[in-house]
Amino acid sequence: MSDDAETDRLRERRGSAHWLDGLIERARAEGAFDGLAGTGRPIDTSDDLLVPPEQRLAFRMLRSHGFAPPWIEARRDIETERRQLAAWLQRTRARWPSMHPAQREVARGEYRRQLEDVRRMIVHYNLRVPPAVEQLPLPDIAAELARLAVADG
């Protein structure tokens, strides 16, 4: 990006900030913020002890509008994937005895791919989660593949 473009971008950002500040100040002068619940009291963030202090207000605002911190959203996605994988494993093991050996190999490959996908999701989660939050254990792919093979009998 050229220096001129960067300067224009910064000037535009500052202009937006000044516009927003002006809008807020005008609303304040017109009394738009008068009588709001909690006016004059500090926001209670004591229920956010796992969130770093400098991020508590931002995450509280996100939560009050139906959003969650990124690591919580990632954890939900991981749990969804785990449930889907458990259901896939149950269905596949039920079909296992009637499957042709070639179909079993395809199923093993599919199971490995799904396990590796969940493993990647967990690694990414563990890198983003705050230090105060427990990391998730990684799945043991060999042990999980052995669960599928138990149906070989």
N, C-alpha and C positions, 0 to 999 in steps of 0.2 A: 504494500500500500504506500502511495507516495505521501510525502510530508504534508502536501496541501490537502489531500483527501483525509488524512488523519486529523488535521486541524479542523477541517469542516465537520467531521464526524464528532469530535469533541465539542465544538461550538454548538452543534445540533443537540447533543446530549445535555449540555449545560442549559440551552434554551428550553428544552423539555422540562428540566428540573425547575427552572425559574417559573415556567408556566404552571407546573404542578404546585409549587410553593405558593404562587399567587392564588391559585384556585382554592387551596386549603385555607389560606389566610382570609380570603373573601367569605368562605363558608363559615369560618370561625366568627368573623365580624357580624355575619347575618344571624348568628346563634344556632347554626345547624348542629353544633356539638353540645349544646346546652342540655342538661338533664339526661345524658346517656348513663346507662347502668354502669356502675363502677367508677364514675368520674372522681378523680382525686385520690383513688386508692391504687396501690401498686398491684400489678397482675400477679396472681398466685401461680407460681410455676413449680411448686413443691412436688407435684405429681409427675414431674418430668426429670426425675433424678438420674435416669440413664442417658439423658441428652446433655451434651456439653453445655455448661452455663451460657456461653456466648451465643448458642443457637436455640435456646429454650423459647424465647419470645417468637422467633420466626416459625419454629415447629408448632408452637401452640396456635399461631394464626393459621397455619396450614391445616392442622387437625380440626379447628373450629369451622373450617370450610370444606371438610370432607376429604382432605388429603392426609397423607402420612409421610414421615421421613423416608427417604429413598431406601434405607436398609429394611424398613418394615415392609414396604411394598415388595422388595426383593424376597424377603422371607415368605410372604404370602404366595408369591409366584413359585418358590421352591416347594412349599407345602402342597400346592395344587399339582405340580409336576410329580411329586412323590405319590400322591393319591392316584393319579392317572397311571403311573407306572405300576403300582401295586395291583390295580384293577387289570391292567394288561397282563401282568404276571399270572394272576389267578385264572384269567380266561385261557391263556396259552398253556398253562399246566394242565388244565382240564382237557384240552385238545391233544396234549403231548402224546399220549399212548397211540392215538390213531394217525399221527403225523408221519409222513415219509421222512427218511433220514435227510434228504435234501431240504425239506421244509423245516426240519429242526435246525439245520445250519443257518437258514435264513432267519429263523426266530432268534437264534443265539446272536447273530450279527445285529439284528434290530434291538435286542435287549442291551447289548454292549453299547450301541450308539446312544440309546436313551439314558443309560447309566452315565456315560461320558458327558452328555448334555447337562444332567443334574449335577454332576461333579463340577463342571465349569461354572454353573450358576452359584454353587456353594463357594467356590474359590473367590468369585467376584464379590459375593456377599461378605465373606470373611475379610476381604480387603477394605470394604466400605464401612463395616459396622464400627461404632465407637468402641474404644477400649473397655468401657464398663459393661458392654453387652457381650454375652458369651458367644463365641464362634461356634459354627455348626461343624460336626465331624464329617469328614469326607467318606463317601461310600467306598467299601472295599470291592472293587469290580470283580476280582477273581472269586471272592466269597459269594457275591450276588449271582454270578454266572453259575456257580455250583448249585445254588438254590433251584435254578432252572433245570439243571442236569439231574437233580434228585428224582425227577419224574421219569428218568430213563429206566430205572429199576431193573 
